[in-house]
């Protein structure tokens, strides 16, 4: 009898063994309820087929897979299992009383399981074990009570062997349910822990990759070392800044070396000192050093094990090339000083014009009252005063940032208006002016006075660069696709040397004997105020072309 009971116990645990095989294949939980239902159905059928019958009473563990399959499979699984249970139970019914017992069991089992099913699926493992044991115990007790009534009604003897086997079956069924729920829930928890660990590992790997990419792509030079002082990582910028003076130049050989072996003890003493301090747990101050003409800012800090931060696991040194920043800062300081000087000079020069006007007036008066042999001296004085006044006017135009009155106008109209003046100036020099204006040019938002000044300055520069019989060409172009208007002023002079090209628009830079160096900077300032730009093309010995372009989208 014990042998048959042990076989029944093992068969009732078939869903657990099958679930473990399913679980080991790393399948998702979505298919497990249906799988458990099928295996529980097979286990229940085997339990019923190998049951022991004493005095008309079937002794088996069929209730274990029935309860397990119902609790884990859900309502559909329960109805399927009950149907199979009925199909295999009816052929073994001998009388009406046994049929009544079956009906009472089914009518009590279905609503009871429907009530506790949701609570079971939401409960923790200990609660699930308790619910499963109580459910099974209740139905087993109900079954035994009805079976006892059956024995009494049909006056069948209550054998000691039957009592012992029934108690053994009850204890075995409860133990089987407890073991089944325990193993299934343990495997589920292990699977969940496995998934959580895998998810955390994936997230950790992604965060490490992000951090790695950030370190590699940052503009800072970064070197990481472990607590032993071995280099664990060196980004691209770090390789560029550190390896030039180091002892090791091959990048593949750097990782794994001691930083003291990598850095040169003389040229990179600061780096060694910073990392040593960081490995001692000290935060270092910013160090500014100059290496190979570059200004570098360096800092090192310890890397601590979280959350307490008491254990030093490594250190990092960070360096940044701030050469351009230093140059920019010095340039900004210089520009601020120049701006201040310019503002002061503009105020001073504005006040100089008044006494100069008085001087010019009295010189003209003296000129009229002087003899003819002295007229040339007064002429020179007045000419120089006018030249000084012109320089002051150009300087004020360049220094002041006043608001302009803009109106829609045509560049062609301004060129044609200035054409007689330019022709007269060219005739005095023995030169000619050629106009090549495009058929159509749209209106521009411009300041008529300033555009005239720009055109006169560039045209006279071209004339002064040519000798007799020189030709100055003024040409306009309009690109509808780019919505850009171009004014080209081309001379056939000596050209501009390449070394002077980049300094053309610097204030006070000039190659003329009597030049001020303010004409071209003033032209550039006018062009920029009209949202334009000036480009220069020049070939020594052939001539120079100034290209003034205006973009109608922003003009």
Secondary structure as GFF3:
##gff-version 3
##sequence-region A 1 555
A	DSSP	alpha_helix	2	12	.	.	.	ID=ss1
A	DSSP	alpha_helix	14	24	.	.	.	ID=ss2
A	DSSP	three_ten_helix	29	31	.	.	.	ID=ss3
A	DSSP	alpha_helix	32	49	.	.	.	ID=ss4
A	DSSP	beta_strand	52	54	.	.	.	ID=ss5
A	DSSP	beta_strand	57	59	.	.	.	ID=ss6
A	DSSP	alpha_helix	62	73	.	.	.	ID=ss7
A	DSSP	alpha_helix	75	90	.	.	.	ID=ss8
A	DSSP	alpha_helix	96	122	.	.	.	ID=ss9
A	DSSP	alpha_helix	125	153	.	.	.	ID=ss10
A	DSSP	alpha_helix	160	217	.	.	.	ID=ss11
A	DSSP	beta_strand	221	226	.	.	.	ID=ss12
A	DSSP	beta_strand	231	234	.	.	.	ID=ss13
A	DSSP	alpha_helix	236	242	.	.	.	ID=ss14
A	DSSP	three_ten_helix	243	245	.	.	.	ID=ss15
A	DSSP	three_ten_helix	251	253	.	.	.	ID=ss16
A	DSSP	alpha_helix	259	262	.	.	.	ID=ss17
A	DSSP	alpha_helix	269	279	.	.	.	ID=ss18
A	DSSP	beta_strand	287	291	.	.	.	ID=ss19
A	DSSP	beta_strand	294	304	.	.	.	ID=ss20
A	DSSP	beta_strand	312	321	.	.	.	ID=ss21
A	DSSP	alpha_helix	323	369	.	.	.	ID=ss22
A	DSSP	three_ten_helix	372	374	.	.	.	ID=ss23
A	DSSP	alpha_helix	375	399	.	.	.	ID=ss24
A	DSSP	beta_strand	407	409	.	.	.	ID=ss25
A	DSSP	alpha_helix	411	429	.	.	.	ID=ss26
A	DSSP	beta_strand	432	436	.	.	.	ID=ss27
A	DSSP	beta_strand	444	446	.	.	.	ID=ss28
A	DSSP	alpha_helix	448	464	.	.	.	ID=ss29
A	DSSP	beta_strand	471	479	.	.	.	ID=ss30
A	DSSP	beta_strand	484	490	.	.	.	ID=ss31
A	DSSP	alpha_helix	498	501	.	.	.	ID=ss32
A	DSSP	alpha_helix	519	529	.	.	.	ID=ss33
A	DSSP	beta_strand	532	539	.	.	.	ID=ss34
A	DSSP	beta_strand	543	551	.	.	.	ID=ss35
###
